[in-house]
Amino acid sequence: MFSLILRTTTRFLLPLLLLFSVFLLLRGHNDPGGGFVAGLVASAAFALYAIAYDVKSARQMLRFDPKTIIGLGLSLAIGSGLLGLLRGQPFLTGQWVYL
């Protein structure tokens, strides 16, 4: 789909949406939903770009393969969960180090 208005608007909205996503992440870091909502806004920004241009262009802007990002996220979650098991606590129990 080619729409000059959509492409021009997307060119201005993409940086604003990504900046707003970072703001939501930092503002709501210790509040419920801060990181989740920030991720939704960031993914909406890339989805808007994919609609305005094409999926290939959106993937080039992302700079990382989405499968790699998913794999790293799952590995981090499993690794965080295993730390609790190694200390004899339930899976995904928070571990705090006091210095």
C-alpha positions, 0 to 999 in steps of 0.5 A: 500500500502506498500512501504519501500521507501515511509515510510522511506521518510515520516518518515523524511518528516513529521517533516520537513513539520510540522516545515515548516508549523509553519514557514509559519504561523509565517512568513506570519501571517500579510500577505495574505495567511500565515495561509491558506498556513501553514494549507495546508502544515500541512494537506499535511504532514498528508495526506502523512503519511496516504498514506504511512501507513494507515488512522488509524495511521494518526488519532492516530498521530493527537491526536484529533478527526477531528470532534472535531477540526472542531466543535471548529473552527466553534464555534470560528468563530461564536463566533468571528462574534457574538462579532460584532453583540453584539456591533451593528456592522455587523457580523464578524466585528473586535473588538479591545480593547485599553488599 
